[in-house]
């Protein structure tokens, strides 16, 4: 969880009223000096404001308070001040009940939104790097959302003193850019495409050259291109 999540969660608890008195007092003081926290609290207040319109105040029968006052006068002499105090308490209890109803409704809506919100579709791309249709050597898969690339060996054969190096080729990049040395035995995985736009990742050609052991000494391709391929969506593969 990052700092933004912490602030957003604290702001939500503050607005929903789930903090203790000391915690609420602390947050109220913090929002005076922390712009991000104050903005998060205001945002949550705006989000939950429509719930107020859904709450209907329950009005007791018109003679309820008169009956209460009558019973108090008859049972305890000289309790006029107590009646006033009781009215104040009833008003507080009524307000608290309404607030509790709003809190319950907001929690239900929040939990429902989290549980049933549609998950964003993840776009996955794959490319078969090969010499020809009958000679697949590596399978490259990419999650476009997080730019994580996985290279799986299929039928590439190791050559002593040599390394396979993967390159991304696109007009916008100028010369080919290295994506690193790849293992011809085990899958290679990493966020090696983090600096590239989604359209570049999808529209590029991916090529493997045979380089000196450890990779190209110059940063540019020096050996022959032995395998190449283009990305397509995994759903079409």
Number of C-alpha atoms within 10 A of each C-alpha: 5 6 8 12 10 12 17 18 15 20 24 21 16 20 18 19 14 13 15 11 10 9 13 17 12 11 19 15 11 13 16 10 10 11 11 13 22 17 15 20 24 13 16 18 16 11 12 19 13 11 15 14 8 10 13 9 10 8 7 8 7 8 8 10 15 10 11 13 18 12 11 16 15 10 10 10 8 11 14 13 8 14 17 12 12 15 14 12 12 13 12 12 12 15 13 12 13 17 16 14 16 20 18 13 16 19 14 12 14 12 11 11 11 11 10 8 9 8 8 6 7 10 14 19 21 23 22 24 28 21 15 12 8 7 14 18 21 24 18 21 21 26 18 20 12 12 19 16 22 19 23 21 20 18 14 19 11 12 11 8 9 15 22 27 24 24 22 21 19 17 11 8 12 8 13 18 16 20 18 17 20 22 17 20 13 11 15 16 15 13 14 15 19 15 9 12 11 15 9 16 22 19 15 18 19 24 24 29 22 21 20 16 15 14 23 20 11 7 11 13 22 14 17 11 17 16 22 22 21 19 21 16 14 14 9 7 10
